[in-house]
Amino acid sequence: MVKLKENTVVVDESGAAKPLMAGEDVPRWAAKQVGEHLLEDGKAARSSRASRSSSGSSGTAGSPDGAGGSEEPPRGGEGATEEAWRAYAEGLDIEVPDGASRDEIIALVDARP
């Protein structure tokens, strides 16, 4: 597994934000949500991702069995954090600008095709 060089937050299969700390291994289900700039060895992550995609895996990040994707975080109330929305958007391969607010991130998600 590849280790993180910086802290980050990902969205688990239940849609909850899960912090990952520097030095930890990136869980397989979270690999698509973590940018290479956060990995100790970005080259290893690329080759690992390439081998998974060439193996015909159609799984989605956020699902331990590869059968489904992460659920959208709530839009208000408990769990409706900027961190949860950022992780969710990045899991959808949406580029989120640094400093974007939760509402701006939701707008980016809503604007995707």
KOLTIGU-110327 format. One record per atom (N, C-alpha, C, O, CB): residue number from 1; atom name; x, y, z. Coordinates in nm, 2 decimals, decimal comma. Glycine has a CB too. Example, Ala and Ser with C-alpha at 12.3 -4.5 7.8 and 13.67 -1.06 7.14 Angstrom:
<recs>
gufi  lumvex  u  v  w
1  N  1,32  -0,57  0,78 .
1  CA  1,23  -0,45  0,78 .
1  C  1,32  -0,33  0,78 .
1  O  1,42  -0,33  0,85 .
1  CB  1,13  -0,45  0,90 .
2  N  1,28  -0,22  0,71 .
2  CA  1,37  -0,11  0,71 .
2  C  1,29  0,00  0,79 .
2  O  1,34  0,11  0,80 .
2  CB  1,41  -0,06  0,57 .
</recs>
This chain:
<recs>
gufi  lumvex  u  v  w
1  N  0,08  -0,12  0,00 .
1  CA  0,00  0,00  0,00 .
1  C  0,09  0,12  0,00 .
1  O  0,20  0,12  0,04 .
1  CB  -0,09  0,00  0,12 .
2  N  0,03  0,23  -0,04 .
2  CA  0,10  0,36  -0,05 .
2  C  0,06  0,44  0,08 .
2  O  -0,05  0,44  0,12 .
2  CB  0,06  0,44  -0,18 .
3  N  0,16  0,51  0,13 .
3  CA  0,14  0,59  0,25 .
3  C  0,12  0,74  0,22 .
3  O  0,17  0,79  0,12 .
3  CB  0,26  0,58  0,35 .
4  N  0,04  0,80  0,30 .
4  CA  0,02  0,95  0,29 .
4  C  0,14  1,03  0,34 .
4  O  0,20  0,99  0,44 .
4  CB  -0,11  0,99  0,36 .
5  N  0,17  1,14  0,28 .
5  CA  0,27  1,23  0,33 .
5  C  0,20  1,35  0,40 .
5  O  0,27  1,43  0,46 .
5  CB  0,36  1,27  0,22 .
6  N  0,07  1,37  0,38 .
6  CA  0,00  1,48  0,44 .
6  C  -0,14  1,42  0,49 .
6  O  -0,19  1,32  0,44 .
6  CB  -0,02  1,60  0,35 .
7  N  -0,20  1,49  0,58 .
7  CA  -0,33  1,46  0,63 .
7  C  -0,43  1,49  0,52 .
7  O  -0,41  1,58  0,44 .
7  CB  -0,37  1,53  0,76 .
8  N  -0,54  1,41  0,51 .
8  CA  -0,65  1,44  0,42 .
8  C  -0,78  1,38  0,48 .
8  O  -0,78  1,31  0,58 .
8  CB  -0,62  1,38  0,28 .
9  N  -0,89  1,41  0,41 .
9  CA  -1,02  1,36  0,45 .
9  C  -1,08  1,29  0,32 .
9  O  -1,08  1,35  0,22 .
9  CB  -1,12  1,47  0,51 .
10  N  -1,14  1,17  0,34 .
10  CA  -1,21  1,10  0,23 .
10  C  -1,35  1,07  0,28 .
10  O  -1,38  1,09  0,40 .
10  CB  -1,13  0,97  0,19 .
11  N  -1,43  1,02  0,19 .
11  CA  -1,57  0,99  0,22 .
11  C  -1,58  0,84  0,22 .
11  O  -1,55  0,77  0,12 .
11  CB  -1,67  1,05  0,13 .
12  N  -1,62  0,77  0,33 .
12  CA  -1,63  0,63  0,33 .
12  C  -1,76  0,58  0,27 .
12  O  -1,84  0,66  0,22 .
12  CB  -1,63  0,58  0,48 .
13  N  -1,78  0,45  0,26 .
13  CA  -1,90  0,39  0,19 .
13  C  -2,03  0,44  0,25 .
13  O  -2,13  0,43  0,18 .
13  CB  -1,89  0,24  0,20 .
14  N  -2,04  0,48  0,37 .
14  CA  -2,16  0,53  0,43 .
14  C  -2,18  0,68  0,40 .
14  O  -2,29  0,74  0,44 .
14  CB  -2,17  0,50  0,58 .
15  N  -2,09  0,75  0,34 .
15  CA  -2,10  0,89  0,31 .
15  C  -2,04  0,98  0,42 .
15  O  -2,05  1,10  0,42 .
15  CB  -2,24  0,93  0,29 .
16  N  -1,98  0,92  0,52 .
16  CA  -1,92  0,99  0,63 .
16  C  -1,78  1,03  0,60 .
16  O  -1,70  0,96  0,53 .
16  CB  -1,92  0,91  0,76 .
17  N  -1,74  1,15  0,64 .
17  CA  -1,60  1,20  0,63 .
17  C  -1,51  1,11  0,72 .
17  O  -1,54  1,09  0,83 .
17  CB  -1,59  1,35  0,66 .
18  N  -1,40  1,07  0,66 .
18  CA  -1,30  0,99  0,74 .
18  C  -1,16  1,05  0,72 .
18  O  -1,11  1,06  0,61 .
18  CB  -1,30  0,84  0,69 .
19  N  -1,11  1,10  0,83 .
19  CA  -0,97  1,16  0,82 .
19  C  -0,87  1,05  0,81 .
19  O  -0,88  0,95  0,87 .
19  CB  -0,94  1,25  0,95 .
20  N  -0,77  1,08  0,72 .
20  CA  -0,65  0,99  0,71 .
20  C  -0,53  1,08  0,74 .
20  O  -0,52  1,19  0,70 .
20  CB  -0,64  0,93  0,56 .
21  N  -0,44  1,02  0,82 .
21  CA  -0,33  1,09  0,88 .
21  C  -0,20  1,06  0,80 .
21  O  -0,19  0,95  0,75 .
21  CB  -0,31  1,07  1,02 .
22  N  -0,11  1,16  0,80 .
22  CA  0,02  1,14  0,73 .
22  C  0,09  1,01  0,79 .
22  O  0,08  0,99  0,92 .
22  CB  0,11  1,26  0,75 .
23  N  0,15  0,93  0,71 .
23  CA  0,21  0,81  0,75 .
23  C  0,13  0,69  0,75 .
23  O  0,18  0,58  0,76 .
23  CB  0,26  0,83  0,89 .
24  N  -0,01  0,71  0,74 .
24  CA  -0,10  0,59  0,73 .
24  C  -0,10  0,54  0,59 .
24  O  -0,08  0,61  0,49 .
24  CB  -0,24  0,63  0,77 .
25  N  -0,13  0,41  0,57 .
25  CA  -0,16  0,35  0,44 .
25  C  -0,29  0,40  0,39 .
25  O  -0,39  0,42  0,47 .
25  CB  -0,16  0,19  0,45 .
26  N  -0,30  0,42  0,26 .
26  CA  -0,43  0,46  0,20 .
26  C  -0,51  0,34  0,18 .
26  O  -0,47  0,25  0,11 .
26  CB  -0,40  0,54  0,07 .
27  N  -0,63  0,33  0,24 .
27  CA  -0,71  0,21  0,22 .
27  C  -0,75  0,20  0,07 .
27  O  -0,76  0,30  0,00 .
27  CB  -0,84  0,22  0,30 .
28  N  -0,76  0,08  0,02 .
28  CA  -0,79  0,05  -0,12 .
28  C  -0,92  0,12  -0,16 .
28  O  -0,92  0,18  -0,27 .
28  CB  -0,80  -0,10  -0,14 .
29  N  -1,02  0,12  -0,08 .
29  CA  -1,15  0,18  -0,12 .
29  C  -1,14  0,34  -0,13 .
29  O  -1,22  0,40  -0,20 .
29  CB  -1,25  0,15  -0,01 .
30  N  -1,03  0,39  -0,07 .
30  CA  -1,02  0,54  -0,07 .
30  C  -0,91  0,59  -0,17 .
30  O  -0,90  0,71  -0,19 .
30  CB  -0,98  0,59  0,07 .
31  N  -0,85  0,50  -0,24 .
31  CA  -0,74  0,53  -0,33 .
31  C  -0,78  0,63  -0,44 .
31  O  -0,70  0,72  -0,47 .
31  CB  -0,68  0,41  -0,40 .
32  N  -0,90  0,62  -0,50 .
32  CA  -0,94  0,71  -0,60 .
32  C  -0,97  0,85  -0,55 .
32  O  -0,96  0,95  -0,62 .
32  CB  -1,06  0,66  -0,67 .
33  N  -0,99  0,86  -0,42 .
33  CA  -1,02  0,99  -0,36 .
33  C  -0,90  1,07  -0,32 .
33  O  -0,91  1,19  -0,29 .
33  CB  -1,11  0,98  -0,24 .
34  N  -0,78  1,01  -0,32 .
34  CA  -0,66  1,07  -0,27 .
34  C  -0,57  1,11  -0,39 .
34  O  -0,53  1,02  -0,47 .
34  CB  -0,58  0,97  -0,17 .
35  N  -0,54  1,24  -0,40 .
35  CA  -0,46  1,29  -0,51 .
35  C  -0,31  1,24  -0,49 .
35  O  -0,26  1,22  -0,38 .
35  CB  -0,46  1,44  -0,51 .
36  N  -0,24  1,22  -0,60 .
36  CA  -0,10  1,18  -0,60 .
36  C  -0,01  1,28  -0,52 .
36  O  0,09  1,23  -0,47 .
36  CB  -0,05  1,16  -0,74 .
37  N  -0,05  1,40  -0,52 .
37  CA  0,03  1,50  -0,44 .
37  C  0,03  1,47  -0,29 .
37  O  0,12  1,53  -0,22 .
37  CB  -0,02  1,64  -0,47 .
38  N  -0,06  1,39  -0,24 .
38  CA  -0,06  1,36  -0,10 .
38  C  0,01  1,23  -0,07 .
38  O  0,02  1,19  0,05 .
38  CB  -0,20  1,35  -0,06 .
39  N  0,06  1,16  -0,17 .
39  CA  0,12  1,03  -0,15 .
39  C  0,27  1,04  -0,14 .
39  O  0,34  1,12  -0,21 .
39  CB  0,08  0,93  -0,26 .
40  N  0,33  0,95  -0,06 .
40  CA  0,48  0,95  -0,04 .
40  C  0,54  0,91  -0,17 .
40  O  0,65  0,96  -0,20 .
40  CB  0,52  0,85  0,07 .
41  N  0,48  0,82  -0,25 .
41  CA  0,54  0,78  -0,38 .
41  C  0,43  0,78  -0,48 .
41  O  0,36  0,68  -0,51 .
41  CB  0,60  0,63  -0,36 .
42  N  0,41  0,90  -0,54 .
42  CA  0,31  0,92  -0,65 .
42  C  0,32  0,82  -0,76 .
42  O  0,22  0,78  -0,82 .
42  CB  0,31  1,06  -0,70 .
43  N  0,45  0,78  -0,80 .
43  CA  0,47  0,69  -0,91 .
43  C  0,41  0,56  -0,87 .
43  O  0,35  0,49  -0,96 .
43  CB  0,62  0,68  -0,94 .
44  N  0,42  0,51  -0,75 .
44  CA  0,37  0,38  -0,71 .
44  C  0,21  0,39  -0,72 .
44  O  0,15  0,29  -0,76 .
44  CB  0,41  0,34  -0,57 .
45  N  0,16  0,50  -0,68 .
45  CA  0,01  0,51  -0,68 .
45  C  -0,04  0,50  -0,83 .
45  O  -0,14  0,44  -0,86 .
45  CB  -0,04  0,64  -0,62 .
46  N  0,03  0,57  -0,92 .
46  CA  -0,01  0,57  -1,06 .
46  C  0,00  0,43  -1,11 .
46  O  -0,10  0,38  -1,18 .
46  CB  0,08  0,66  -1,14 .
47  N  0,10  0,35  -1,09 .
47  CA  0,11  0,22  -1,14 .
47  C  0,01  0,13  -1,07 .
47  O  -0,04  0,04  -1,14 .
47  CB  0,25  0,16  -1,12 .
48  N  -0,02  0,15  -0,95 .
48  CA  -0,12  0,07  -0,88 .
48  C  -0,26  0,10  -0,93 .
48  O  -0,33  0,00  -0,96 .
48  CB  -0,12  0,10  -0,73 .
49  N  -0,29  0,22  -0,96 .
49  CA  -0,42  0,26  -1,02 .
49  C  -0,43  0,21  -1,16 .
49  O  -0,53  0,16  -1,20 .
49  CB  -0,44  0,41  -1,02 .
50  N  -0,32  0,22  -1,23 .
50  CA  -0,32  0,17  -1,37 .
50  C  -0,35  0,02  -1,38 .
50  O  -0,42  -0,03  -1,46 .
50  CB  -0,19  0,20  -1,44 .
51  N  -0,28  -0,06  -1,29 .
51  CA  -0,30  -0,20  -1,29 .
51  C  -0,45  -0,23  -1,25 .
51  O  -0,50  -0,33  -1,30 .
51  CB  -0,20  -0,27  -1,19 .
52  N  -0,51  -0,16  -1,16 .
52  CA  -0,65  -0,18  -1,12 .
52  C  -0,74  -0,15  -1,24 .
52  O  -0,83  -0,23  -1,26 .
52  CB  -0,69  -0,10  -1,00 .
53  N  -0,71  -0,04  -1,31 .
53  CA  -0,80  -0,01  -1,42 .
53  C  -0,78  -0,10  -1,54 .
53  O  -0,88  -0,13  -1,61 .
53  CB  -0,78  0,14  -1,46 .
54  N  -0,66  -0,15  -1,56 .
54  CA  -0,64  -0,24  -1,67 .
54  C  -0,69  -0,38  -1,64 .
54  O  -0,70  -0,46  -1,73 .
54  CB  -0,50  -0,24  -1,71 .
55  N  -0,71  -0,41  -1,51 .
55  CA  -0,76  -0,54  -1,48 .
55  C  -0,91  -0,56  -1,50 .
55  O  -0,97  -0,66  -1,48 .
55  CB  -0,73  -0,57  -1,33 .
56  N  -0,97  -0,45  -1,54 .
56  CA  -1,12  -0,46  -1,57 .
56  C  -1,21  -0,43  -1,46 .
56  O  -1,33  -0,45  -1,46 .
56  CB  -1,15  -0,59  -1,63 .
57  N  -1,15  -0,39  -1,35 .
57  CA  -1,23  -0,36  -1,23 .
57  C  -1,32  -0,24  -1,26 .
57  O  -1,28  -0,14  -1,31 .
57  CB  -1,14  -0,33  -1,11 .
58  N  -1,45  -0,26  -1,23 .
58  CA  -1,54  -0,15  -1,25 .
58  C  -1,59  -0,09  -1,12 .
58  O  -1,69  -0,02  -1,11 .
58  CB  -1,66  -0,20  -1,33 .
59  N  -1,52  -0,12  -1,01 .
59  CA  -1,56  -0,08  -0,88 .
59  C  -1,55  0,07  -0,87 .
59  O  -1,48  0,14  -0,95 .
59  CB  -1,48  -0,14  -0,77 .
60  N  -1,62  0,13  -0,77 .
60  CA  -1,62  0,27  -0,75 .
60  C  -1,56  0,30  -0,61 .
60  O  -1,58  0,22  -0,52 .
60  CB  -1,76  0,33  -0,75 .
61  N  -1,48  0,41  -0,60 .
61  CA  -1,42  0,44  -0,48 .
61  C  -1,53  0,46  -0,37 .
61  O  -1,64  0,51  -0,40 .
61  CB  -1,33  0,57  -0,49 .
62  N  -1,49  0,43  -0,25 .
62  CA  -1,59  0,44  -0,14 .
62  C  -1,66  0,31  -0,11 .
62  O  -1,74  0,31  -0,02 .
62  CB  -1,69  0,55  -0,18 .
63  N  -1,64  0,21  -0,19 .
63  CA  -1,71  0,08  -0,17 .
63  C  -1,61  -0,02  -0,15 .
63  O  -1,53  -0,05  -0,24 .
63  CB  -1,80  0,05  -0,29 .
64  N  -1,61  -0,09  -0,03 .
64  CA  -1,50  -0,19  0,00 .
64  C  -1,51  -0,31  -0,10 .
64  O  -1,41  -0,37  -0,12 .
64  CB  -1,51  -0,23  0,14 .
65  N  -1,63  -0,34  -0,15 .
65  CA  -1,64  -0,45  -0,24 .
65  C  -1,65  -0,41  -0,39 .
65  O  -1,66  -0,50  -0,47 .
65  CB  -1,77  -0,53  -0,21 .
66  N  -1,63  -0,28  -0,41 .
66  CA  -1,63  -0,23  -0,55 .
66  C  -1,77  -0,23  -0,62 .
66  O  -1,78  -0,21  -0,74 .
66  CB  -1,54  -0,32  -0,63 .
67  N  -1,87  -0,25  -0,54 .
67  CA  -2,01  -0,26  -0,60 .
67  C  -2,08  -0,13  -0,61 .
67  O  -2,18  -0,12  -0,68 .
67  CB  -2,09  -0,36  -0,52 .
68  N  -2,04  -0,03  -0,54 .
68  CA  -2,12  0,10  -0,54 .
68  C  -2,03  0,21  -0,50 .
68  O  -1,92  0,20  -0,46 .
68  CB  -2,24  0,09  -0,45 .
69  N  -2,09  0,33  -0,51 .
69  CA  -2,01  0,45  -0,48 .
69  C  -2,05  0,51  -0,35 .
69  O  -2,14  0,47  -0,28 .
69  CB  -2,03  0,55  -0,59 .
70  N  -1,98  0,62  -0,31 .
70  CA  -2,02  0,69  -0,19 .
70  C  -2,14  0,77  -0,21 .
70  O  -2,18  0,81  -0,32 .
70  CB  -1,90  0,79  -0,15 .
71  N  -2,22  0,78  -0,10 .
71  CA  -2,34  0,86  -0,11 .
71  C  -2,30  1,01  -0,09 .
71  O  -2,21  1,05  -0,03 .
71  CB  -2,44  0,82  0,00 .
72  N  -2,39  1,09  -0,15 .
72  CA  -2,37  1,24  -0,13 .
72  C  -2,39  1,28  0,01 .
72  O  -2,48  1,23  0,08 .
72  CB  -2,47  1,31  -0,22 .
73  N  -2,30  1,36  0,07 .
73  CA  -2,32  1,41  0,20 .
73  C  -2,45  1,49  0,22 .
73  O  -2,50  1,54  0,12 .
73  CB  -2,20  1,50  0,25 .
74  N  -2,50  1,50  0,34 .
74  CA  -2,62  1,59  0,36 .
74  C  -2,59  1,73  0,32 .
74  O  -2,48  1,78  0,33 .
74  CB  -2,67  1,58  0,50 .
75  N  -2,69  1,80  0,27 .
75  CA  -2,68  1,94  0,23 .
75  C  -2,70  2,04  0,35 .
75  O  -2,66  2,15  0,34 .
75  CB  -2,78  1,98  0,12 .
76  N  -2,75  1,99  0,46 .
76  CA  -2,76  2,07  0,58 .
76  C  -2,76  1,98  0,70 .
76  O  -2,79  1,86  0,69 .
76  CB  -2,89  2,15  0,57 .
77  N  -2,73  2,03  0,82 .
77  CA  -2,74  1,96  0,94 .
77  C  -2,61  1,88  0,96 .
77  O  -2,50  1,91  0,91 .
77  CB  -2,85  1,87  0,94 .
78  N  -2,62  1,77  1,04 .
78  CA  -2,51  1,69  1,08 .
78  C  -2,44  1,63  0,96 .
78  O  -2,51  1,57  0,87 .
78  CB  -2,55  1,59  1,18 .
79  N  -2,31  1,64  0,95 .
79  CA  -2,24  1,57  0,83 .
79  C  -2,23  1,66  0,71 .
79  O  -2,17  1,62  0,61 .
79  CB  -2,31  1,45  0,80 .
80  N  -2,29  1,78  0,71 .
80  CA  -2,29  1,87  0,59 .
80  C  -2,17  1,96  0,60 .
80  O  -2,19  2,08  0,60 .
80  CB  -2,42  1,95  0,58 .
81  N  -2,05  1,90  0,61 .
81  CA  -1,93  1,99  0,63 .
81  C  -1,86  2,01  0,50 .
81  O  -1,88  1,94  0,40 .
81  CB  -1,84  1,92  0,73 .
82  N  -1,78  2,12  0,50 .
82  CA  -1,70  2,15  0,39 .
82  C  -1,61  2,03  0,36 .
82  O  -1,59  2,00  0,24 .
82  CB  -1,62  2,28  0,41 .
83  N  -1,55  1,97  0,46 .
83  CA  -1,46  1,86  0,44 .
83  C  -1,53  1,74  0,37 .
83  O  -1,47  1,68  0,28 .
83  CB  -1,40  1,81  0,57 .
84  N  -1,65  1,71  0,42 .
84  CA  -1,72  1,59  0,36 .
84  C  -1,76  1,62  0,21 .
84  O  -1,74  1,54  0,13 .
84  CB  -1,85  1,57  0,44 .
85  N  -1,80  1,75  0,18 .
85  CA  -1,83  1,78  0,05 .
85  C  -1,71  1,79  -0,04 .
85  O  -1,71  1,75  -0,16 .
85  CB  -1,90  1,92  0,04 .
86  N  -1,60  1,84  0,01 .
86  CA  -1,47  1,84  -0,07 .
86  C  -1,43  1,70  -0,10 .
86  O  -1,40  1,67  -0,22 .
86  CB  -1,36  1,91  0,02 .
87  N  -1,43  1,61  -0,01 .
87  CA  -1,39  1,47  -0,03 .
87  C  -1,49  1,40  -0,13 .
87  O  -1,45  1,33  -0,22 .
87  CB  -1,39  1,39  0,10 .
88  N  -1,62  1,43  -0,12 .
88  CA  -1,72  1,37  -0,21 .
88  C  -1,69  1,43  -0,35 .
88  O  -1,69  1,35  -0,45 .
88  CB  -1,86  1,41  -0,17 .
89  N  -1,67  1,56  -0,37 .
89  CA  -1,65  1,62  -0,50 .
89  C  -1,52  1,56  -0,56 .
89  O  -1,52  1,53  -0,68 .
89  CB  -1,64  1,77  -0,49 .
90  N  -1,42  1,56  -0,48 .
90  CA  -1,29  1,50  -0,54 .
90  C  -1,30  1,36  -0,57 .
90  O  -1,24  1,31  -0,67 .
90  CB  -1,18  1,52  -0,44 .
91  N  -1,39  1,28  -0,50 .
91  CA  -1,42  1,14  -0,54 .
91  C  -1,49  1,13  -0,67 .
91  O  -1,48  1,03  -0,74 .
91  CB  -1,50  1,08  -0,43 .
92  N  -1,55  1,24  -0,71 .
92  CA  -1,62  1,25  -0,84 .
92  C  -1,53  1,31  -0,95 .
92  O  -1,58  1,33  -1,06 .
92  CB  -1,75  1,33  -0,83 .
93  N  -1,40  1,32  -0,92 .
93  CA  -1,30  1,38  -1,01 .
93  C  -1,34  1,53  -1,04 .
93  O  -1,31  1,57  -1,15 .
93  CB  -1,29  1,30  -1,13 .
94  N  -1,40  1,60  -0,95 .
94  CA  -1,42  1,74  -0,96 .
94  C  -1,31  1,82  -0,90 .
94  O  -1,28  1,79  -0,78 .
94  CB  -1,56  1,78  -0,90 .
95  N  -1,25  1,91  -0,97 .
95  CA  -1,14  1,99  -0,91 .
95  C  -1,21  2,10  -0,82 .
95  O  -1,29  2,18  -0,87 .
95  CB  -1,06  2,06  -1,02 .
96  N  -1,17  2,10  -0,70 .
96  CA  -1,22  2,19  -0,60 .
96  C  -1,11  2,29  -0,57 .
96  O  -1,00  2,25  -0,52 .
96  CB  -1,27  2,12  -0,47 .
97  N  -1,13  2,42  -0,59 .
97  CA  -1,03  2,52  -0,56 .
97  C  -1,00  2,53  -0,41 .
97  O  -1,09  2,51  -0,33 .
97  CB  -1,07  2,66  -0,61 .
98  N  -0,87  2,56  -0,38 .
98  CA  -0,84  2,58  -0,24 .
98  C  -0,92  2,69  -0,18 .
98  O  -0,94  2,79  -0,25 .
98  CB  -0,69  2,61  -0,22 .
99  N  -0,97  2,68  -0,06 .
99  CA  -1,05  2,78  0,00 .
99  C  -1,20  2,79  -0,04 .
99  O  -1,27  2,87  0,01 .
99  CB  -0,99  2,91  -0,03 .
100  N  -1,24  2,69  -0,12 .
100  CA  -1,38  2,69  -0,16 .
100  C  -1,47  2,66  -0,04 .
100  O  -1,44  2,57  0,04 .
100  CB  -1,41  2,59  -0,28 .
101  N  -1,58  2,73  -0,03 .
101  CA  -1,68  2,70  0,08 .
101  C  -1,76  2,58  0,05 .
101  O  -1,76  2,53  -0,06 .
101  CB  -1,77  2,82  0,10 .
102  N  -1,83  2,53  0,15 .
102  CA  -1,92  2,41  0,13 .
102  C  -2,02  2,44  0,02 .
102  O  -2,05  2,36  -0,06 .
102  CB  -1,99  2,38  0,26 .
103  N  -2,08  2,56  0,03 .
103  CA  -2,18  2,60  -0,07 .
103  C  -2,12  2,60  -0,21 .
103  O  -2,19  2,57  -0,31 .
103  CB  -2,25  2,73  -0,04 .
104  N  -2,00  2,65  -0,22 .
104  CA  -1,94  2,66  -0,36 .
104  C  -1,91  2,52  -0,41 .
104  O  -1,92  2,49  -0,53 .
104  CB  -1,80  2,74  -0,35 .
105  N  -1,87  2,43  -0,32 .
105  CA  -1,84  2,29  -0,36 .
105  C  -1,97  2,22  -0,40 .
105  O  -1,97  2,15  -0,50 .
105  CB  -1,77  2,21  -0,24 .
106  N  -2,08  2,24  -0,33 .
106  CA  -2,21  2,19  -0,36 .
106  C  -2,25  2,24  -0,50 .
106  O  -2,30  2,16  -0,58 .
106  CB  -2,32  2,22  -0,26 .
107  N  -2,22  2,37  -0,53 .
107  CA  -2,26  2,42  -0,66 .
107  C  -2,17  2,35  -0,77 .
107  O  -2,22  2,33  -0,88 .
107  CB  -2,23  2,57  -0,66 .
108  N  -2,05  2,32  -0,74 .
108  CA  -1,96  2,25  -0,84 .
108  C  -2,02  2,11  -0,87 .
108  O  -2,02  2,07  -0,98 .
108  CB  -1,82  2,24  -0,79 .
109  N  -2,06  2,04  -0,76 .
109  CA  -2,12  1,91  -0,78 .
109  C  -2,25  1,92  -0,86 .
109  O  -2,27  1,84  -0,95 .
109  CB  -2,15  1,85  -0,64 .
110  N  -2,33  2,02  -0,83 .
110  CA  -2,46  2,03  -0,90 .
110  C  -2,44  2,07  -1,04 .
110  O  -2,53  2,04  -1,13 .
110  CB  -2,55  2,14  -0,83 .
111  N  -2,33  2,13  -1,08 .
111  CA  -2,31  2,18  -1,21 .
111  C  -2,25  2,07  -1,30 .
111  O  -2,24  2,09  -1,42 .
111  CB  -2,22  2,30  -1,21 .
112  N  -2,21  1,96  -1,24 .
112  CA  -2,14  1,86  -1,33 .
112  C  -2,25  1,80  -1,42 .
112  O  -2,37  1,80  -1,39 .
112  CB  -2,08  1,74  -1,24 .
113  N  -2,20  1,76  -1,54 .
113  CA  -2,29  1,70  -1,64 .
113  C  -2,36  1,57  -1,60 .
113  O  -2,44  1,51  -1,67 .
113  CB  -2,22  1,68  -1,77 .
</recs>
